[in-house]
């Protein structure tokens, strides 16, 4: 019997380089899923578990002469009269009641899910009159109502206004906005809102964005961790779970579900354009087919030159010179060279091809729309 010796790993530079490449590839393969993964709580929310908007009308007092002008805002004085009458103080009829340290405001807040009576919430106070500033004011007790008209919270406290202002001799300087303020923990919950979290034998998860691939992967991740049949994707946005009936077990079940890792599918190619600011944002799946683009600018220049026309000889006494404006309009068009844009499969190549045009962000809006219409830009355009 003959024994053949096993070939040893080359001890030269090429052998160690090959071993290093293999180890690096294995490390990248093991680390890539961890870097690309996310949690289910980042892409889905429990149906019915949400916040509820609250709103109310109130008065801010204690302003340093920067409140509403009662002559122009009569409802402010009327609201203050009604408030004083509730406390047993009646003003004589026809009294000239024009306070300058009171402002009518709207109070808004968000009632969090599972909020219980006694819990504190943040509130926002916004002026509805012509008050110059709410800085230094105090909000008196204001009931906050839901869309059903019921009172769910009470608001009161000192306002925090992130701004400043000063004026004199008809000149005023304002930093930030003085008509809106916040009161941290200025609201107190008085009534809880029932949620369907503990009702029924199932819990529905709503995806933040409709996507069939994401819905299927959410269901697969849950079934792998909790057993087959626990989750079922009903459509591109809804995933239904079979949950325990016991409240404690249901809370623990959802806590485990929200922290499950999830491999997201590549998003749909999309280009978002802000037509007001000229901002253009695109994701990594945007591709570009070969195209040829010519871009040119049209410039319109208008010059107005005032000229004085003197009165003609033997004009009537008192005739004054007349100023006549001479307008000159010029239109110039810069030639746009025809630039070939090659096919691009990466976002960096798409950006490089668009930058080669030398166009401004506002011009890119028209170029991207034309590329989309020609079928070269393989992405959805969204104008905001």
Secondary structure, DSSP 4 states (H G I P E B T S, - for coil): ---PPPPPPP-SHHHHHHHHHHHHHHHHHHHHHHHHEEEGGGTEEETT---EEEEEEEEEE--SS-S--TTT-HHHHHHHHHHHHHTT--PPTT-----SSEEEEEEEEEE-TT--TT-EEEEEEEE-S--S--TT-EEEEEEEE-TTS-EEEEEEEE-B---EEEEETTEEEEES-SSEEEEEEEEEE-S----GGGSSSEEEEEESS--HHHHHHHHHHHHHHH-TTSEEE-SSSEEEEE--SSHHHHHHHHHHHHT-EEEPPPPPPEEEEETTTTEEEE-TT-EE--EEEE---EEEEEEEEEEEEPPPTTPPTTPPPEEEEEEEEEEEEPPPPEEEE--B-SHHHHHHHHHTTT--HHHHHHHHHHHHHHT-EESEEEE-
